[in-house]
Amino acid sequence: MIKTDILIIGAGPTGLFTVFEAGLLKLKCHLIDALPQPGGQCSELYPKKPIYDIPGLPDILAGDLTQNLLEQGKQFEPGFTLGERAETLEKQEDGSFIVTTNKGTRHHAPIVAIAGGLGSFEPRKPLIDNIAYYEDLGVDYFIKDPEVYRNKKVVISGGGDSALDWSIILADIASEVTLVHRRNEFRGALDSVEKVQELKLLGKINLVTPAEVTALHGTKRLEGVTIAHEDEQILHEADHFIPLFGLSPKLGPIGDWGFEIEKNAIKVDTFDYQTNIPGVYAIGDVNIYPGKLKLILCGFHEATLMCQSAYQIINPGKRYVLKYTTVSGIDGFDGTRKEAPKAVVQAIL
Ligand SMILES: Cc1cc2nc3c(=O)[nH]c(=O)nc-3n(C[C@H](O)[C@H](O)[C@H](O)COP(=O)(O)OP(=O)(O)OC[C@H]3O[C@@H](n4cnc5c(N)ncnc54)[C@H](O)[C@@H]3O)c2cc1C
């Protein structure tokens, strides 16, 4: 049985920042994530894309933000159960909780913070008979590392921002990029559509519309696709087929734990982001309240307030006085100490 103060379900940016805020309050965290790596959407969906709205960081790749959050939390020695999905939540007589994963790992904590984002991601897959056979053998639903496609023949299908953006990015990396969309019009941003048209004229993207990929070929791995274009069936060589039709988020097992659910998200009290089950909080993309914005910075704020409330449950009656890190410094659980600069301390005292 893994024991901790705050058990966090979801190691996305919200869950990772919770480790830091909890650490300042001397509370220890353990995180469970169904994905094999931390970072949530940032590492699974767009690690190489820049984010421009993290306060104080004008421009940071989503993958680098994940690394920074891990670095920031490291001193508080979080535990991780990765590659396992939290399946059940059982309330104990003393008010604490046991959370068990699909692989049977049991975790015990007085506080549970659900930071499960949109839940587990299920890509919308095209209806092609043998597509499952080629998954990880040339068919990819997410692009984690564009370098995988260097000097390869890539067919992308879809009409939204992801399909347009990745076609533009891969045009400089892959040996050939073919963008297939079933309509002549795209749903994505106008400047991306214009950029794709520009790259088409330069011969850097093959644009095939209105068209659809209808069959996949290859013996050991993907070697080609059939593109149905008007009355033609075009057999096209391809090392990779990347259908980007969006993701359908599923709350998964968390949806059966007795929370009040609205629009596939958990309703919370904005005082401290507690759910209708006392001692269980929901923070980040997974929660809903009037005015909710699914943004990373909102998740950070929610995690901070949540930790203060959790502190009161774990330490009943104990008063916590908010301290600036610039004044108090930071004592890591690993024995490290980040000193408060003397000049700042003297100026404030
Ligand atoms: C393409 C794209 C671009 C974006 N750009 C920006 C941007 O520029 N700025 C911005 O602020 N936001 C942006 N976002 C949104 C941002 O990524 C999310 O707001 C953020 O990731 C939410 O963080 P989170 O930690 O709450 O959830 P997530 O990042 O979704 O992480 C949740 C984690 O919980 C795990 N999980 C769920 N259920 C379980 C379970 N039962 N057991 C175990 N693990 C579970 C999931 O596997 C996942 O890893 C973007 C999103 C996308 C898709």
The ligand as a Gaussian input file, in Angstrom:
#p B3LYP/6-31G(d) Opt

LIG

0 1
 C       -3.142000      21.299000     -28.852000
 C       -3.383000      21.984000     -27.523000
 C       -2.827000      23.212000     -27.267000
 C       -3.035000      23.851000     -26.032000
 N       -2.470000      25.069000     -25.813000
 C       -2.630000      25.671000     -24.607000
 C       -2.061000      26.955000     -24.353000
 O       -1.413000      27.544000     -25.211000
 N       -2.251000      27.495000     -23.104000
 C       -2.980000      26.862000     -22.112000
 O       -3.098000      27.399000     -21.019000
 N       -3.568000      25.672000     -22.356000
 C       -3.413000      25.061000     -23.573000
 N       -4.008000      23.855000     -23.804000
 C       -4.835000      23.269000     -22.727000
 C       -3.945000      22.657000     -21.631000
 O       -3.089000      21.676000     -22.200000
 C       -4.814000      22.066000     -20.547000
 O       -5.566000      23.103000     -19.953000
 C       -3.946000      21.404000     -19.487000
 O       -3.200000      20.336000     -20.007000
 C       -4.818000      20.869000     -18.346000
 O       -3.958000      20.311000     -17.410000
 P       -4.484000      19.211000     -16.387000
 O       -3.286000      18.823000     -15.597000
 O       -5.678000      19.723000     -15.685000
 O       -4.978000      17.985000     -17.292000
 P       -4.251000      17.124000     -18.411000
 O       -3.106000      17.818000     -18.998000
 O       -5.346000      16.684000     -19.305000
 O       -3.699000      15.857000     -17.608000
 C       -4.594000      14.969000     -17.016000
 C       -3.919000      13.631000     -16.807000
 O       -4.796000      12.801000     -16.044000
 C       -4.656000      11.476000     -16.486000
 N       -5.842000      10.698000     -16.108000
 C       -7.134000      10.948000     -16.397000
 N       -7.930000      10.020000     -15.839000
 C       -7.099000       9.165000     -15.168000
 C       -7.292000       7.996000     -14.377000
 N       -8.513000       7.497000     -14.130000
 N       -6.200000       7.373000     -13.865000
 C       -4.946000       7.836000     -14.090000
 N       -4.695000       8.939000     -14.837000
 C       -5.771000       9.590000     -15.339000
 C       -4.490000      11.608000     -17.988000
 O       -3.811000      10.470000     -18.517000
 C       -3.643000      12.893000     -18.108000
 O       -2.273000      12.613000     -18.196000
 C       -3.822000      23.218000     -25.032000
 C       -4.401000      21.964000     -25.268000
 C       -4.184000      21.342000     -26.504000
 C       -4.805000      19.999000     -26.750000

